[in-house]
Amino acid sequence: MHERTVPSGYAGGERRRHKVYVTHNTEYHTRDDVCVAVRNRRTGQWEPRHRALGHKMCGALHTPQKVGELPFRDRPEPGDQIVFDDGRQHHVITSELERVTRPPRELVAYYPR
């Protein structure tokens, strides 16, 4: 997967709808924080039956570094475990996040609508 970083002078809120959360084994592709595609990094194959599909990224678990720091945050950072939630009682917790990237436009065109 190609990582894209585009410098700009824009100082407003985040406008990008698509993100890829990359763990050691898996890429979680999201649109507006909802998981729309999952890919195995080793094989490059999409996983159409992955349990995270359709779940919303609701935050991340991390190991607190200071007294009083909570183990949950709204936006995942490298080293965190992402929590995907279906809005009922089903959660998917990933392995540690390595990085967050933007998918190439060509790839976004293949996501389900």
C-alpha positions as CSV (number, residue, x, y, z in Angstrom):
1,M,0.0,0.0,0.0
2,H,1.2,3.5,-0.8
3,E,1.3,6.0,2.0
4,R,0.3,9.5,1.2
5,T,1.1,12.6,3.1
6,V,0.0,15.9,1.5
7,P,1.3,19.1,3.1
8,S,-1.1,22.0,2.9
9,G,-1.9,25.3,4.5
10,Y,-5.4,24.2,5.6
11,A,-5.9,24.8,9.3
12,G,-9.5,23.6,9.7
13,G,-10.8,20.3,10.9
14,E,-10.1,16.9,9.3
15,R,-11.9,16.6,6.0
16,R,-10.6,13.3,4.8
17,R,-13.2,10.5,5.0
18,H,-10.9,7.5,4.4
19,K,-8.2,6.2,6.6
20,V,-6.3,2.9,6.9
21,Y,-5.3,1.7,10.3
22,V,-2.3,-0.6,9.9
23,T,-1.4,-3.3,12.5
24,H,1.3,-6.0,12.1
25,N,-0.9,-8.4,10.2
26,T,-3.9,-6.4,9.0
27,E,-5.1,-3.2,7.3
28,Y,-8.4,-1.8,8.5
29,H,-9.9,0.5,5.8
30,T,-12.5,3.0,7.1
31,R,-14.8,5.6,5.7
32,D,-16.1,8.1,8.2
33,D,-14.7,5.8,10.9
34,V,-16.7,2.7,9.8
35,C,-14.7,-0.3,8.7
36,V,-15.5,-0.9,5.0
37,A,-12.7,-3.3,4.1
38,V,-10.0,-5.5,5.8
39,R,-6.9,-6.7,4.1
40,N,-4.3,-9.3,5.2
41,R,-0.9,-7.6,4.9
42,R,1.0,-10.9,4.4
43,T,-1.1,-12.2,1.5
44,G,-2.6,-8.9,0.2
45,Q,-6.0,-10.6,0.1
46,W,-9.2,-8.9,1.2
47,E,-11.1,-10.5,4.1
48,P,-14.8,-10.2,3.1
49,R,-16.0,-12.0,6.3
50,H,-13.9,-10.2,8.9
51,R,-15.7,-9.4,12.1
52,A,-14.7,-5.7,12.0
53,L,-16.6,-5.0,8.8
54,G,-19.5,-2.6,9.3
55,H,-18.2,-1.7,12.8
56,K,-17.4,1.9,13.8
57,M,-14.0,2.8,15.2
58,C,-15.0,4.1,18.6
59,G,-11.6,4.6,20.2
60,A,-8.5,2.9,21.4
61,L,-7.0,1.1,24.4
62,H,-3.5,2.0,25.5
63,T,-1.3,1.5,28.6
64,P,-1.5,4.6,30.7
65,Q,1.9,6.3,31.3
66,K,0.9,8.6,34.2
67,V,-1.2,8.2,37.3
68,G,-4.8,9.2,36.6
69,E,-4.5,8.7,32.9
70,L,-7.4,6.7,31.5
71,P,-6.7,3.6,29.3
72,F,-9.1,4.7,26.6
73,R,-8.8,7.5,24.1
74,D,-11.0,8.8,21.2
75,R,-8.3,8.7,18.5
76,P,-5.8,5.8,18.2
77,E,-2.1,6.4,18.2
78,P,0.7,4.0,17.3
79,G,1.0,1.3,20.0
80,D,-2.8,1.5,20.8
81,Q,-5.3,-1.3,20.2
82,I,-8.3,0.0,18.1
83,V,-11.8,-0.8,19.3
84,F,-14.5,-1.3,16.6
85,D,-18.1,-1.4,17.9
86,D,-21.3,-2.5,16.2
87,G,-23.5,-0.2,18.4
88,R,-24.9,-3.2,20.2
89,Q,-22.8,-5.6,22.2
90,H,-20.2,-6.8,19.7
91,H,-16.7,-5.3,19.8
92,V,-13.5,-6.1,17.8
93,I,-10.2,-5.1,19.4
94,T,-7.2,-5.2,17.1
95,S,-3.5,-5.9,17.8
96,E,-1.2,-2.8,18.3
97,L,-1.5,-0.1,15.8
98,E,1.6,0.6,13.7
99,R,0.4,3.6,11.8
100,V,-2.5,5.4,10.3
101,T,-2.4,6.2,6.5
102,R,-4.5,7.5,3.7
103,P,-5.5,5.0,1.0
104,P,-4.7,5.9,-2.6
105,R,-7.8,7.1,-4.6
106,E,-7.6,4.2,-6.9
107,L,-8.1,1.8,-4.0
108,V,-11.0,3.8,-2.5
109,A,-12.9,3.3,-5.8
110,Y,-13.1,-0.4,-5.0
111,Y,-14.5,-0.1,-1.5
112,P,-18.2,-1.1,-1.2
113,R,-20.7,1.7,-1.2
